[in-house]
């Protein structure tokens, strides 16, 4: 819908999304947005529990089957092309539009809908802080620990960007630091040493040549991949390095446990890194671990969502917070309106049609009682000029592994 001689008029859902985008905050600065969402949820009639800068919006004492709609509050630093939210004929533009304040808007819109809220399921929204930064700052684990009633959920729907696909499970991840030895020397007389960088070139070729391995789990294909992602030396730039450290990242399918994945990575590195070439003192150590998530296709609520959503189903070829729910024995899936290719991009946007489609899919699954009252018309969205300042350019932490 377009106003005469003016910009497009937002739907109620789009107006809510614009309100969220107008208050977007980078990782570590989510507090003001959490304040606003908490007030909004209470106005919609939902109890709110706060954990740090994270929120649980909904009645956890409700006896109906519990469904969690999950999204993170933080965004990566904005650019000049998405700092101020806007609406075009086809897109909603703003930092976090796809990743993932658009998805959070869909979740909150469902929570506020009396026909859905009084339907077959107890809807609770989990809006958490710290997803875009270092793992230790992600508050979802703290929320699950502080509000144990959440682990009784029939399903957790994480509204990360998926291009409207339903993505089940997720890969696990291991990082290992491989040290390739050498012998230091002055760079003007390199023959006095043994250049570890040259030796590391062989290691990088071997690691880079490892082909992706398809793994079928519950009828879905995950790809196990091994990739060198960083390399560094110590010492000055006029010194032939005596050691090179290479970070290696294994993404593994959910048919392995963490312990099994560690043994698998050890075996791969032992096979790929020939001590005769790299030196007998070449070694590695696993430095970071993230568990995978099972597809949970057999869970009744997941099966019901797949039938209601009517969307393509794929394996999640990345790590997401569905793994935290899987660790808590809560079936979980990824489904959101955002575009994967738009995440963290300049001029970030989400198609308006995707917001409506995701909302409709959730409504089909959640179900509405025929005798429930109609949803009241929402208040108009607050304009950008009436909101707090835009998020700053400086990030609060590194981008996470996705």
NULOSE-127773 format. One record per residue (C-alpha): residue number from 1; chain; x, y, z. Coordinates in steps of 0.2 Angstrom, whole numbers, m for minus. Example, Ala and Ser with C-alpha at 12.3 -4.5 7.8 and 13.67 -1.06 7.14 Angstrom:
! residues 2
num, cadena, x, y, z
1, A, 62, m22, 39
2, A, 68, m5, 36
//
This chain:
! residues 402
num, cadena, x, y, z
1, A, 0, 0, 0
2, A, 7, 17, m5
3, A, 1, 34, 2
4, A, m4, 47, m12
5, A, 11, 57, m16
6, A, 21, 49, m2
7, A, 31, 34, 4
8, A, 23, 17, 6
9, A, 12, 15, 21
10, A, 18, 1, 32
11, A, 8, m13, 38
12, A, 6, m16, 57
13, A, 20, m29, 56
14, A, 31, m18, 46
15, A, 28, m3, 58
16, A, 34, m14, 72
17, A, 49, m19, 62
18, A, 53, m1, 59
19, A, 51, 3, 77
20, A, 64, m11, 81
21, A, 76, m5, 68
22, A, 75, 13, 74
23, A, 81, 7, 91
24, A, 94, m5, 85
25, A, 110, m7, 95
26, A, 126, m16, 93
27, A, 132, m30, 104
28, A, 134, m25, 122
29, A, 123, m10, 120
30, A, 106, m19, 119
31, A, 99, m12, 135
32, A, 88, 3, 128
33, A, 81, m9, 115
34, A, 77, m22, 128
35, A, 69, m8, 139
36, A, 58, m4, 124
37, A, 53, m22, 119
38, A, 49, m25, 138
39, A, 37, m10, 138
40, A, 29, m15, 122
41, A, 26, m33, 127
42, A, 18, m28, 144
43, A, 7, m16, 134
44, A, 2, m31, 124
45, A, m3, m40, 139
46, A, 12, m52, 141
47, A, 22, m54, 157
48, A, 41, m51, 155
49, A, 56, m59, 164
50, A, 72, m50, 161
51, A, 90, m58, 162
52, A, 103, m45, 159
53, A, 99, m37, 143
54, A, 88, m52, 137
55, A, 69, m54, 139
56, A, 57, m69, 141
57, A, 40, m62, 136
58, A, 25, m73, 139
59, A, 16, m83, 153
60, A, 27, m98, 158
61, A, 13, m105, 169
62, A, 1, m107, 155
63, A, m3, m126, 154
64, A, m5, m126, 135
65, A, 10, m133, 124
66, A, 24, m121, 125
67, A, 31, m114, 109
68, A, 46, m102, 109
69, A, 49, m89, 96
70, A, 67, m84, 97
71, A, 77, m69, 91
72, A, 92, m59, 96
73, A, 92, m41, 100
74, A, 109, m35, 94
75, A, 115, m30, 77
76, A, 132, m28, 69
77, A, 138, m10, 66
78, A, 127, 0, 54
79, A, 133, 8, 38
80, A, 127, 25, 30
81, A, 116, 15, 19
82, A, 106, 7, 33
83, A, 108, 18, 48
84, A, 91, 26, 46
85, A, 77, 13, 43
86, A, 66, 16, 28
87, A, 52, 7, 18
88, A, 52, 5, m1
89, A, 40, m3, m12
90, A, 48, m20, m10
91, A, 60, m19, 5
92, A, 61, m14, 23
93, A, 79, m6, 24
94, A, 89, m5, 40
95, A, 103, m13, 50
96, A, 96, m29, 57
97, A, 82, m30, 44
98, A, 87, m47, 39
99, A, 98, m52, 54
100, A, 87, m52, 63
101, A, 76, m39, 69
102, A, 64, m42, 55
103, A, 62, m60, 62
104, A, 60, m53, 80
105, A, 46, m42, 74
106, A, 37, m57, 67
107, A, 39, m66, 83
108, A, 32, m51, 93
109, A, 18, m48, 81
110, A, 12, m66, 84
111, A, 13, m63, 103
112, A, 2, m48, 102
113, A, m11, m56, 91
114, A, m26, m61, 103
115, A, m32, m74, 90
116, A, m15, m83, 91
117, A, m11, m80, 109
118, A, m28, m88, 114
119, A, m26, m102, 102
120, A, m19, m120, 103
121, A, m1, m115, 110
122, A, 6, m105, 123
123, A, 17, m92, 114
124, A, 33, m86, 123
125, A, 46, m74, 114
126, A, 64, m75, 119
127, A, 73, m60, 114
128, A, 92, m61, 119
129, A, 107, m51, 119
130, A, 125, m54, 113
131, A, 123, m66, 98
132, A, 133, m56, 86
133, A, 148, m55, 98
134, A, 160, m67, 106
135, A, 152, m83, 112
136, A, 155, m79, 131
137, A, 144, m64, 129
138, A, 129, m73, 121
139, A, 116, m72, 135
140, A, 105, m86, 128
141, A, 113, m99, 139
142, A, 111, m88, 154
143, A, 92, m86, 150
144, A, 90, m105, 149
145, A, 98, m107, 165
146, A, 89, m93, 174
147, A, 72, m98, 167
148, A, 72, m117, 167
149, A, 53, m117, 163
150, A, 59, m114, 145
151, A, 66, m131, 143
152, A, 48, m138, 144
153, A, 45, m131, 127
154, A, 38, m142, 113
155, A, 49, m133, 100
156, A, 60, m117, 99
157, A, 58, m108, 82
158, A, 74, m97, 80
159, A, 70, m84, 67
160, A, 87, m81, 60
161, A, 88, m77, 42
162, A, 84, m93, 31
163, A, 76, m85, 15
164, A, 60, m93, 21
165, A, 67, m111, 21
166, A, 65, m122, 36
167, A, 83, m127, 41
168, A, 85, m141, 53
169, A, 99, m145, 65
170, A, 116, m136, 63
171, A, 134, m140, 61
172, A, 146, m141, 76
173, A, 163, m133, 75
174, A, 180, m135, 81
175, A, 195, m124, 80
176, A, 213, m130, 81
177, A, 229, m121, 81
178, A, 242, m130, 71
179, A, 260, m124, 74
180, A, 273, m127, 60
181, A, 291, m126, 66
182, A, 306, m117, 58
183, A, 322, m109, 63
184, A, 324, m90, 65
185, A, 337, m80, 55
186, A, 340, m63, 49
187, A, 330, m60, 33
188, A, 345, m53, 24
189, A, 353, m70, 27
190, A, 339, m83, 26
191, A, 350, m98, 23
192, A, 355, m97, 41
193, A, 337, m102, 46
194, A, 323, m113, 40
195, A, 308, m103, 35
196, A, 292, m109, 44
197, A, 282, m99, 32
198, A, 288, m110, 17
199, A, 284, m126, 27
200, A, 267, m119, 32
201, A, 263, m117, 13
202, A, 264, m136, 11
203, A, 252, m137, 26
204, A, 240, m124, 19
205, A, 240, m133, 2
206, A, 235, m150, 11
207, A, 222, m142, 22
208, A, 214, m132, 8
209, A, 214, m148, m3
210, A, 203, m158, 9
211, A, 186, m160, m1
212, A, 169, m157, 8
213, A, 161, m173, 14
214, A, 142, m176, 12
215, A, 134, m183, 28
216, A, 116, m189, 28
217, A, 107, m186, 45
218, A, 88, m189, 46
219, A, 86, m188, 27
220, A, 96, m171, 26
221, A, 113, m168, 19
222, A, 126, m159, 29
223, A, 143, m155, 22
224, A, 158, m158, 34
225, A, 172, m145, 29
226, A, 189, m142, 35
227, A, 197, m125, 31
228, A, 212, m115, 37
229, A, 205, m98, 42
230, A, 220, m88, 49
231, A, 239, m89, 50
232, A, 252, m78, 60
233, A, 270, m78, 65
234, A, 279, m70, 79
235, A, 294, m58, 79
236, A, 299, m44, 68
237, A, 296, m42, 49
238, A, 315, m43, 45
239, A, 316, m60, 54
240, A, 314, m77, 45
241, A, 300, m84, 57
242, A, 304, m99, 68
243, A, 286, m104, 69
244, A, 269, m101, 60
245, A, 253, m104, 68
246, A, 238, m109, 57
247, A, 220, m109, 63
248, A, 210, m123, 56
249, A, 191, m124, 57
250, A, 182, m141, 56
251, A, 163, m140, 54
252, A, 155, m157, 57
253, A, 138, m165, 55
254, A, 127, m169, 70
255, A, 130, m187, 68
256, A, 145, m184, 79
257, A, 147, m179, 97
258, A, 160, m167, 102
259, A, 171, m180, 108
260, A, 170, m190, 92
261, A, 173, m174, 82
262, A, 189, m171, 91
263, A, 195, m188, 88
264, A, 190, m186, 70
265, A, 200, m169, 68
266, A, 215, m177, 77
267, A, 215, m191, 64
268, A, 213, m179, 49
269, A, 227, m168, 55
270, A, 238, m183, 58
271, A, 235, m189, 40
272, A, 236, m172, 31
273, A, 251, m164, 40
274, A, 266, m175, 36
275, A, 280, m173, 50
276, A, 293, m177, 36
277, A, 288, m161, 27
278, A, 283, m150, 42
279, A, 295, m156, 55
280, A, 294, m168, 69
281, A, 289, m155, 81
282, A, 274, m149, 71
283, A, 259, m150, 83
284, A, 241, m144, 86
285, A, 229, m141, 100
286, A, 210, m139, 99
287, A, 206, m122, 106
288, A, 187, m119, 104
289, A, 172, m131, 103
290, A, 154, m129, 98
291, A, 142, m144, 98
292, A, 130, m147, 84
293, A, 111, m149, 84
294, A, 101, m164, 78
295, A, 88, m161, 65
296, A, 74, m166, 78
297, A, 63, m171, 63
298, A, 55, m184, 73
299, A, 49, m172, 87
300, A, 30, m170, 85
301, A, 30, m151, 86
302, A, 44, m150, 72
303, A, 34, m161, 61
304, A, 18, m151, 64
305, A, 28, m135, 59
306, A, 35, m143, 43
307, A, 17, m147, 38
308, A, 10, m130, 42
309, A, 24, m120, 35
310, A, 24, m127, 18
311, A, 42, m122, 15
312, A, 57, m130, 8
313, A, 67, m140, 21
314, A, 86, m141, 22
315, A, 100, m144, 34
316, A, 108, m129, 42
317, A, 125, m127, 35
318, A, 132, m117, 49
319, A, 131, m116, 68
320, A, 116, m107, 76
321, A, 109, m106, 93
322, A, 97, m120, 90
323, A, 112, m130, 97
324, A, 109, m122, 114
325, A, 91, m128, 114
326, A, 96, m145, 108
327, A, 109, m146, 122
328, A, 94, m143, 134
329, A, 83, m156, 125
330, A, 72, m144, 117
331, A, 68, m148, 99
332, A, 73, m132, 88
333, A, 73, m126, 71
334, A, 79, m111, 60
335, A, 65, m102, 51
336, A, 65, m83, 47
337, A, 60, m70, 34
338, A, 78, m63, 32
339, A, 89, m65, 17
340, A, 105, m75, 21
341, A, 115, m65, 8
342, A, 109, m49, 17
343, A, 116, m52, 34
344, A, 130, m39, 39
345, A, 129, m32, 21
346, A, 129, m13, 17
347, A, 111, m7, 14
348, A, 104, m22, 23
349, A, 86, m26, 19
350, A, 72, m39, 20
351, A, 58, m41, 7
352, A, 42, m35, 14
353, A, 33, m50, 6
354, A, 45, m61, 17
355, A, 39, m53, 33
356, A, 21, m57, 28
357, A, 25, m75, 22
358, A, 34, m79, 38
359, A, 20, m72, 49
360, A, 7, m82, 39
361, A, 18, m98, 41
362, A, 19, m96, 60
363, A, 0, m92, 61
364, A, m4, m108, 52
365, A, 7, m118, 64
366, A, 1, m109, 80
367, A, m17, m110, 76
368, A, m31, m98, 81
369, A, m47, m102, 90
370, A, m62, m97, 79
371, A, m70, m89, 94
372, A, m55, m78, 99
373, A, m57, m60, 97
374, A, m50, m50, 83
375, A, m33, m41, 86
376, A, m35, m23, 89
377, A, m27, m11, 77
378, A, m9, m6, 83
379, A, m3, 11, 86
380, A, 6, 19, 72
381, A, 25, 16, 72
382, A, 36, 30, 80
383, A, 46, 40, 68
384, A, 65, 39, 68
385, A, 67, 57, 74
386, A, 57, 52, 90
387, A, 69, 38, 95
388, A, 86, 36, 103
389, A, 101, 39, 93
390, A, 107, 27, 80
391, A, 119, 13, 85
392, A, 138, 19, 85
393, A, 150, 13, 72
394, A, 162, 4, 84
395, A, 158, m15, 86
396, A, 157, m22, 104
397, A, 165, m38, 99
398, A, 170, m49, 84
399, A, 157, m57, 73
400, A, 153, m74, 79
401, A, 155, m90, 69
402, A, 139, m93, 59
//
